[in-house]
Amino acid sequence: MAKKAANVVVKARQCGNNTERMIRRFIKKSKKAKIIEEARDRRYHKKPSEAKKEKRKRAERRRKREKQKQLRAQERRNRRKR
C-alpha cells in the first residue's frame, strides 16, 4: 500500500498576509498530515515486532476512543428525550 505524498502548502492570500497566522496554519496542517511523527518514527530502526505491537496498541486506543464517543453521544440523545 503506497502512502500519499504529504505536501503542506499555506498561501498568503488564505491568511490575509498575516505571517503569524500562516505559521500557525502550517503547523496545524503538518500535524494533521503527521509529517513530524513519521520523521521521528524513521529516525531509528524499529524491529518489525515492535512496530506491530505499537500498531495494535494505537488501533486498540482508537477503538476505545470511538466507543467512548458513541457512548457520550448516546447519553446526550437520551438526555434530550426526557
MOPAC internal coordinates of N, CA, C and O (Angstrom, degrees):
PM7 1SCF
backbone

  N    0.0000 0     0.00 0     0.00 0    0    0    0
  C    1.4414 1     0.00 0     0.00 0    1    0    0
  C    1.5308 1   107.78 1     0.00 0    2    1    0
  O    1.2310 1   120.28 1   -60.48 1    3    2    1
  N    1.2957 1   117.07 1   119.52 1    3    2    1
  C    1.4565 1   122.42 1  -178.99 1    5    3    2
  C    1.5232 1   110.21 1   -81.06 1    6    5    3
  O    1.2310 1   121.72 1   -38.25 1    7    6    5
  N    1.3245 1   114.32 1   141.75 1    7    6    5
  C    1.4642 1   118.72 1   177.53 1    9    7    6
  C    1.5126 1   109.24 1   -86.63 1   10    9    7
  O    1.2310 1   121.03 1   -31.47 1   11   10    9
  N    1.3152 1   115.64 1   148.53 1   11   10    9
  C    1.4517 1   119.47 1   179.32 1   13   11   10
  C    1.5256 1   109.48 1   -78.05 1   14   13   11
  O    1.2310 1   120.81 1   -28.77 1   15   14   13
  N    1.3082 1   116.05 1   151.23 1   15   14   13
  C    1.4550 1   121.08 1   177.93 1   17   15   14
  C    1.5236 1   109.24 1   -71.31 1   18   17   15
  O    1.2310 1   120.74 1   -41.47 1   19   18   17
  N    1.3126 1   116.18 1   138.53 1   19   18   17
  C    1.4562 1   120.29 1  -177.41 1   21   19   18
  C    1.5221 1   109.12 1  -111.14 1   22   21   19
  O    1.2310 1   120.48 1   -98.44 1   23   22   21
  N    1.3097 1   116.69 1    81.56 1   23   22   21
  C    1.4527 1   120.99 1   175.13 1   25   23   22
  C    1.5201 1   108.16 1   -96.74 1   26   25   23
  O    1.2310 1   121.02 1   -66.14 1   27   26   25
  N    1.3161 1   115.65 1   113.86 1   27   26   25
  C    1.4511 1   121.05 1  -178.78 1   29   27   26
  C    1.5236 1   108.09 1   -98.53 1   30   29   27
  O    1.2310 1   120.84 1   -59.07 1   31   30   29
  N    1.3141 1   116.00 1   120.93 1   31   30   29
  C    1.4598 1   121.16 1  -178.23 1   33   31   30
  C    1.5242 1   109.67 1  -125.80 1   34   33   31
  O    1.2310 1   121.29 1   -47.54 1   35   34   33
  N    1.3248 1   115.13 1   132.46 1   35   34   33
  C    1.4593 1   120.94 1   174.97 1   37   35   34
  C    1.5216 1   106.62 1  -127.37 1   38   37   35
  O    1.2310 1   120.78 1   -55.64 1   39   38   37
  N    1.3167 1   116.11 1   124.36 1   39   38   37
  C    1.4617 1   120.47 1  -178.07 1   41   39   38
  C    1.5236 1   110.12 1  -100.21 1   42   41   39
  O    1.2310 1   121.46 1   -32.21 1   43   42   41
  N    1.3297 1   114.81 1   147.79 1   43   42   41
  C    1.4667 1   120.70 1  -178.57 1   45   43   42
  C    1.5225 1   111.01 1   -62.89 1   46   45   43
  O    1.2310 1   120.56 1   146.41 1   47   46   45
  N    1.3087 1   116.53 1   -33.59 1   47   46   45
  C    1.4640 1   120.50 1  -178.41 1   49   47   46
  C    1.5342 1   111.17 1   -64.15 1   50   49   47
  O    1.2310 1   120.28 1   145.21 1   51   50   49
  N    1.3422 1   117.07 1   -34.79 1   51   50   49
  C    1.4648 1   120.84 1  -179.70 1   53   51   50
  C    1.5329 1   111.21 1   -63.76 1   54   53   51
  O    1.2310 1   120.91 1   146.45 1   55   54   53
  N    1.3268 1   115.86 1   -33.55 1   55   54   53
  C    1.4586 1   120.49 1  -173.60 1   57   55   54
  C    1.5170 1   112.80 1  -105.61 1   58   57   55
  O    1.2310 1   120.03 1  -168.32 1   59   58   57
  N    1.3033 1   117.55 1    11.68 1   59   58   57
  C    1.4590 1   120.29 1   178.74 1   61   59   58
  C    1.5187 1   112.80 1    63.11 1   62   61   59
  O    1.2310 1   120.39 1  -144.19 1   63   62   61
  N    1.3275 1   116.87 1    35.81 1   63   62   61
  C    1.4720 1   123.61 1  -179.58 1   65   63   62
  C    1.5294 1   113.37 1    59.20 1   66   65   63
  O    1.2310 1   119.81 1  -158.79 1   67   66   65
  N    1.3040 1   117.96 1    21.21 1   67   66   65
  C    1.4618 1   122.95 1   176.89 1   69   67   66
  C    1.5245 1   107.50 1   -90.42 1   70   69   67
  O    1.2310 1   120.23 1   -69.48 1   71   70   69
  N    1.3374 1   117.16 1   110.52 1   71   70   69
  C    1.4713 1   120.81 1  -174.81 1   73   71   70
  C    1.5220 1   112.35 1   -65.84 1   74   73   71
  O    1.2310 1   120.02 1   141.72 1   75   74   73
  N    1.3258 1   117.56 1   -38.28 1   75   74   73
  C    1.4665 1   119.64 1  -179.63 1   77   75   74
  C    1.5253 1   110.63 1   -63.14 1   78   77   75
  O    1.2310 1   121.10 1   137.76 1   79   78   77
  N    1.3186 1   115.50 1   -42.24 1   79   78   77
  C    1.4595 1   120.19 1   178.87 1   81   79   78
  C    1.5325 1   110.48 1   -65.09 1   82   81   79
  O    1.2310 1   121.04 1   142.67 1   83   82   81
  N    1.3463 1   115.62 1   -37.33 1   83   82   81
  C    1.4694 1   119.95 1   178.49 1   85   83   82
  C    1.5236 1   110.41 1   -63.20 1   86   85   83
  O    1.2310 1   120.23 1   136.68 1   87   86   85
  N    1.3203 1   117.17 1   -43.32 1   87   86   85
  C    1.4640 1   121.39 1   179.99 1   89   87   86
  C    1.5206 1   110.36 1   -63.02 1   90   89   87
  O    1.2310 1   120.96 1   134.07 1   91   90   89
  N    1.3484 1   115.76 1   -45.93 1   91   90   89
  C    1.4723 1   119.17 1   179.64 1   93   91   90
  C    1.5161 1   111.10 1   -60.78 1   94   93   91
  O    1.2310 1   120.50 1   136.98 1   95   94   93
  N    1.3352 1   116.65 1   -43.02 1   95   94   93
  C    1.4592 1   120.94 1  -179.61 1   97   95   94
  C    1.5257 1   110.76 1   -65.16 1   98   97   95
  O    1.2310 1   120.33 1   140.50 1   99   98   97
  N    1.3481 1   116.98 1   -39.50 1   99   98   97
  C    1.4634 1   121.19 1   178.28 1  101   99   98
  C    1.5249 1   110.60 1   -62.86 1  102  101   99
  O    1.2310 1   120.51 1   134.65 1  103  102  101
  N    1.3239 1   116.63 1   -45.35 1  103  102  101
  C    1.4658 1   120.65 1   179.94 1  105  103  102
  C    1.5286 1   110.22 1   -61.51 1  106  105  103
  O    1.2310 1   120.76 1   136.07 1  107  106  105
  N    1.3351 1   116.16 1   -43.93 1  107  106  105
  C    1.4676 1   120.64 1   178.81 1  109  107  106
  C    1.5169 1   111.52 1   -59.50 1  110  109  107
  O    1.2310 1   120.88 1   133.15 1  111  110  109
  N    1.3405 1   115.92 1   -46.85 1  111  110  109
  C    1.4616 1   120.15 1  -178.44 1  113  111  110
  C    1.5223 1   111.70 1   -65.56 1  114  113  111
  O    1.2310 1   120.51 1   140.26 1  115  114  113
  N    1.3300 1   116.64 1   -39.74 1  115  114  113
  C    1.4620 1   119.21 1  -179.46 1  117  115  114
  C    1.5299 1   110.96 1   -69.16 1  118  117  115
  O    1.2310 1   119.95 1   146.47 1  119  118  117
  N    1.3298 1   117.70 1   -33.53 1  119  118  117
  C    1.4662 1   120.22 1   175.61 1  121  119  118
  C    1.5234 1   110.27 1   -66.72 1  122  121  119
  O    1.2310 1   120.68 1   138.21 1  123  122  121
  N    1.3251 1   116.30 1   -41.79 1  123  122  121
  C    1.4521 1   120.73 1  -179.66 1  125  123  122
  C    1.5258 1   111.14 1   -64.86 1  126  125  123
  O    1.2310 1   120.30 1   144.27 1  127  126  125
  N    1.3289 1   117.04 1   -35.73 1  127  126  125
  C    1.4640 1   121.77 1   178.61 1  129  127  126
  C    1.5257 1   111.58 1   -80.27 1  130  129  127
  O    1.2310 1   120.18 1   173.00 1  131  130  129
  N    1.3397 1   117.26 1    -7.00 1  131  130  129
  C    1.4676 1   124.66 1   178.13 1  133  131  130
  C    1.5260 1   112.51 1    59.22 1  134  133  131
  O    1.2310 1   120.44 1  -141.10 1  135  134  133
  N    1.3061 1   116.76 1    38.90 1  135  134  133
  C    1.4595 1   121.70 1   179.94 1  137  135  134
  C    1.5230 1   110.59 1   -69.54 1  138  137  135
  O    1.2310 1   120.04 1   131.91 1  139  138  137
  N    1.3221 1   117.53 1   -48.09 1  139  138  137
  C    1.4615 1   122.07 1  -178.00 1  141  139  138
  C    1.5282 1   110.13 1   -64.56 1  142  141  139
  O    1.2310 1   120.80 1   137.15 1  143  142  141
  N    1.3271 1   116.07 1   -42.85 1  143  142  141
  C    1.4651 1   121.08 1  -179.60 1  145  143  142
  C    1.5263 1   110.65 1   -59.89 1  146  145  143
  O    1.2310 1   120.40 1   136.36 1  147  146  145
  N    1.3164 1   116.85 1   -43.64 1  147  146  145
  C    1.4597 1   120.63 1  -179.84 1  149  147  146
  C    1.5228 1   111.27 1   -66.29 1  150  149  147
  O    1.2310 1   120.24 1   141.11 1  151  150  149
  N    1.3249 1   117.14 1   -38.89 1  151  150  149
  C    1.4702 1   120.57 1   178.12 1  153  151  150
  C    1.5256 1   110.33 1   -62.61 1  154  153  151
  O    1.2310 1   120.39 1   138.45 1  155  154  153
  N    1.3317 1   116.85 1   -41.55 1  155  154  153
  C    1.4705 1   120.29 1   178.08 1  157  155  154
  C    1.5217 1   110.73 1   -64.41 1  158  157  155
  O    1.2310 1   120.50 1   139.38 1  159  158  157
  N    1.3312 1   116.65 1   -40.62 1  159  158  157
  C    1.4598 1   120.10 1   179.80 1  161  159  158
  C    1.5237 1   111.71 1   -64.18 1  162  161  159
  O    1.2310 1   120.25 1   142.73 1  163  162  161
  N    1.3192 1   117.13 1   -37.27 1  163  162  161
  C    1.4625 1   120.83 1  -177.34 1  165  163  162
  C    1.5235 1   113.44 1   -82.44 1  166  165  163
  O    1.2310 1   120.41 1   173.95 1  167  166  165
  N    1.3148 1   116.83 1    -6.05 1  167  166  165
  C    1.4569 1   120.49 1  -177.01 1  169  167  166
  C    1.5217 1   111.99 1   -61.80 1  170  169  167
  O    1.2310 1   120.10 1   138.70 1  171  170  169
  N    1.3172 1   117.42 1   -41.30 1  171  170  169
  C    1.4558 1   122.73 1  -178.77 1  173  171  170
  C    1.5169 1   109.61 1  -125.98 1  174  173  171
  O    1.2310 1   121.31 1   -26.10 1  175  174  173
  N    1.3410 1   115.10 1   153.90 1  175  174  173
  C    1.4586 1   119.94 1   178.46 1  177  175  174
  C    1.5226 1   109.28 1   -70.10 1  178  177  175
  O    1.2310 1   121.18 1   -40.61 1  179  178  177
  N    1.3035 1   115.35 1   139.39 1  179  178  177
  C    1.4588 1   121.11 1   178.68 1  181  179  178
  C    1.5171 1   107.99 1  -124.08 1  182  181  179
  O    1.2310 1   120.89 1   -49.46 1  183  182  181
  N    1.3188 1   115.90 1   130.54 1  183  182  181
  C    1.4566 1   119.04 1   178.58 1  185  183  182
  C    1.5207 1   109.40 1   -61.90 1  186  185  183
  O    1.2310 1   120.37 1   -35.10 1  187  186  185
  N    1.3378 1   116.89 1   144.90 1  187  186  185
  C    1.4726 1   119.49 1   179.67 1  189  187  186
  C    1.5254 1   112.98 1   -56.20 1  190  189  187
  O    1.2310 1   120.24 1   143.52 1  191  190  189
  N    1.3289 1   117.14 1   -36.48 1  191  190  189
  C    1.4675 1   119.31 1  -179.95 1  193  191  190
  C    1.5263 1   110.54 1   -65.58 1  194  193  191
  O    1.2310 1   120.10 1   141.77 1  195  194  193
  N    1.3406 1   117.41 1   -38.23 1  195  194  193
  C    1.4580 1   120.51 1   177.88 1  197  195  194
  C    1.5230 1   110.74 1   -66.76 1  198  197  195
  O    1.2310 1   120.75 1   139.97 1  199  198  197
  N    1.3263 1   116.17 1   -40.03 1  199  198  197
  C    1.4712 1   120.16 1   179.45 1  201  199  198
  C    1.5240 1   110.17 1   -62.73 1  202  201  199
  O    1.2310 1   120.29 1   136.87 1  203  202  201
  N    1.3292 1   117.06 1   -43.13 1  203  202  201
  C    1.4690 1   120.99 1   178.70 1  205  203  202
  C    1.5211 1   110.66 1   -62.80 1  206  205  203
  O    1.2310 1   121.09 1   137.37 1  207  206  205
  N    1.3312 1   115.53 1   -42.63 1  207  206  205
  C    1.4625 1   120.13 1  -179.26 1  209  207  206
  C    1.5266 1   110.72 1   -61.62 1  210  209  207
  O    1.2310 1   120.46 1   135.75 1  211  210  209
  N    1.3430 1   116.72 1   -44.25 1  211  210  209
  C    1.4600 1   120.28 1   178.73 1  213  211  210
  C    1.5212 1   111.24 1   -65.25 1  214  213  211
  O    1.2310 1   120.86 1   141.01 1  215  214  213
  N    1.3335 1   115.95 1   -38.99 1  215  214  213
  C    1.4594 1   120.34 1   179.93 1  217  215  214
  C    1.5308 1   110.22 1   -63.01 1  218  217  215
  O    1.2310 1   120.31 1   136.52 1  219  218  217
  N    1.3352 1   117.01 1   -43.48 1  219  218  217
  C    1.4680 1   121.10 1   177.81 1  221  219  218
  C    1.5223 1   110.54 1   -62.36 1  222  221  219
  O    1.2310 1   120.86 1   138.41 1  223  222  221
  N    1.3291 1   115.96 1   -41.59 1  223  222  221
  C    1.4587 1   120.89 1  -179.43 1  225  223  222
  C    1.5250 1   110.84 1   -62.78 1  226  225  223
  O    1.2310 1   120.52 1   135.09 1  227  226  225
  N    1.3356 1   116.61 1   -44.91 1  227  226  225
  C    1.4686 1   120.83 1   178.72 1  229  227  226
  C    1.5213 1   110.94 1   -62.51 1  230  229  227
  O    1.2310 1   120.65 1   137.75 1  231  230  229
  N    1.3394 1   116.35 1   -42.25 1  231  230  229
  C    1.4628 1   120.27 1  -179.31 1  233  231  230
  C    1.5301 1   110.49 1   -64.11 1  234  233  231
  O    1.2310 1   120.61 1   137.55 1  235  234  233
  N    1.3254 1   116.44 1   -42.45 1  235  234  233
  C    1.4665 1   120.67 1   179.30 1  237  235  234
  C    1.5232 1   110.32 1   -62.73 1  238  237  235
  O    1.2310 1   120.54 1   137.31 1  239  238  237
  N    1.3281 1   116.57 1   -42.69 1  239  238  237
  C    1.4598 1   121.06 1   178.96 1  241  239  238
  C    1.5244 1   110.56 1   -63.22 1  242  241  239
  O    1.2310 1   120.83 1   137.64 1  243  242  241
  N    1.3344 1   116.01 1   -42.36 1  243  242  241
  C    1.4641 1   120.36 1   179.54 1  245  243  242
  C    1.5225 1   110.88 1   -63.38 1  246  245  243
  O    1.2310 1   120.23 1   137.06 1  247  246  245
  N    1.3444 1   117.17 1   -42.94 1  247  246  245
  C    1.4695 1   120.49 1   178.20 1  249  247  246
  C    1.5262 1   111.14 1   -62.65 1  250  249  247
  O    1.2310 1   120.92 1   138.31 1  251  250  249
  N    1.3408 1   115.85 1   -41.69 1  251  250  249
  C    1.4585 1   120.77 1  -179.84 1  253  251  250
  C    1.5297 1   110.84 1   -62.84 1  254  253  251
  O    1.2310 1   120.68 1   136.70 1  255  254  253
  N    1.3461 1   116.31 1   -43.30 1  255  254  253
  C    1.4553 1   120.69 1   179.16 1  257  255  254
  C    1.5223 1   111.49 1   -63.69 1  258  257  255
  O    1.2310 1   120.38 1   136.94 1  259  258  257
  N    1.3341 1   116.88 1   -43.06 1  259  258  257
  C    1.4631 1   121.17 1   178.69 1  261  259  258
  C    1.5207 1   110.81 1   -60.94 1  262  261  259
  O    1.2310 1   120.97 1   138.08 1  263  262  261
  N    1.3281 1   115.75 1   -41.92 1  263  262  261
  C    1.4590 1   119.98 1   179.65 1  265  263  262
  C    1.5286 1   110.39 1   -62.80 1  266  265  263
  O    1.2310 1   120.45 1   137.33 1  267  266  265
  N    1.3371 1   116.74 1   -42.67 1  267  266  265
  C    1.4607 1   120.88 1   178.17 1  269  267  266
  C    1.5264 1   111.17 1   -62.36 1  270  269  267
  O    1.2310 1   120.57 1   138.17 1  271  270  269
  N    1.3251 1   116.52 1   -41.83 1  271  270  269
  C    1.4696 1   120.77 1   178.02 1  273  271  270
  C    1.5172 1   110.62 1   -59.70 1  274  273  271
  O    1.2310 1   120.83 1   134.56 1  275  274  273
  N    1.3245 1   116.01 1   -45.44 1  275  274  273
  C    1.4631 1   120.30 1  -179.41 1  277  275  274
  C    1.5207 1   111.08 1   -63.50 1  278  277  275
  O    1.2310 1   120.30 1   138.54 1  279  278  277
  N    1.3286 1   117.03 1   -41.46 1  279  278  277
  C    1.4636 1   120.71 1   179.54 1  281  279  278
  C    1.5265 1   111.00 1   -62.95 1  282  281  279
  O    1.2310 1   120.70 1   136.11 1  283  282  281
  N    1.3524 1   116.27 1   -43.89 1  283  282  281
  C    1.4586 1   119.66 1   178.95 1  285  283  282
  C    1.5239 1   111.68 1   -63.50 1  286  285  283
  O    1.2310 1   120.83 1   139.58 1  287  286  285
  N    1.3321 1   116.02 1   -40.42 1  287  286  285
  C    1.4687 1   119.90 1   179.01 1  289  287  286
  C    1.5220 1   110.20 1   -64.03 1  290  289  287
  O    1.2310 1   120.53 1   139.10 1  291  290  289
  N    1.3209 1   116.60 1   -40.90 1  291  290  289
  C    1.4613 1   121.62 1   178.77 1  293  291  290
  C    1.5266 1   110.17 1   -63.06 1  294  293  291
  O    1.2310 1   120.44 1   137.54 1  295  294  293
  N    1.3412 1   116.76 1   -42.46 1  295  294  293
  C    1.4643 1   120.46 1   178.61 1  297  295  294
  C    1.5284 1   111.04 1   -62.11 1  298  297  295
  O    1.2310 1   120.60 1   138.77 1  299  298  297
  N    1.3415 1   116.45 1   -41.23 1  299  298  297
  C    1.4586 1   120.13 1   178.59 1  301  299  298
  C    1.5225 1   111.37 1   -62.42 1  302  301  299
  O    1.2310 1   121.11 1   138.58 1  303  302  301
  N    1.3422 1   115.48 1   -41.42 1  303  302  301
  C    1.4735 1   119.74 1   179.09 1  305  303  302
  C    1.5153 1   110.11 1   -64.10 1  306  305  303
  O    1.2310 1   120.46 1   138.98 1  307  306  305
  N    1.3218 1   116.73 1   -41.02 1  307  306  305
  C    1.4666 1   120.90 1   179.92 1  309  307  306
  C    1.5183 1   111.55 1   -65.25 1  310  309  307
  O    1.2310 1   119.81 1   143.31 1  311  310  309
  N    1.3343 1   117.96 1   -36.69 1  311  310  309
  C    1.4544 1   121.70 1   179.52 1  313  311  310
  C    1.5234 1   110.89 1   -65.98 1  314  313  311
  O    1.2310 1   120.23 1   143.14 1  315  314  313
  N    1.3178 1   117.16 1   -36.86 1  315  314  313
  C    1.4641 1   121.35 1  -179.81 1  317  315  314
  C    1.5252 1   111.98 1   -67.33 1  318  317  315
  O    1.2310 1   120.48 1   146.53 1  319  318  317
  N    1.3182 1   116.68 1   -33.47 1  319  318  317
  C    1.4632 1   120.95 1  -177.08 1  321  319  318
  C    1.5144 1   112.33 1   -68.74 1  322  321  319
  O    1.2310 1   120.04 1   151.47 1  323  322  321
  N    1.2984 1   117.52 1   -28.53 1  323  322  321
  C    1.4606 1   121.42 1  -175.84 1  325  323  322
  C    1.4780 1   113.15 1   -67.13 1  326  325  323
  O    1.2310 1   120.10 1   180.00 1  327  326  325

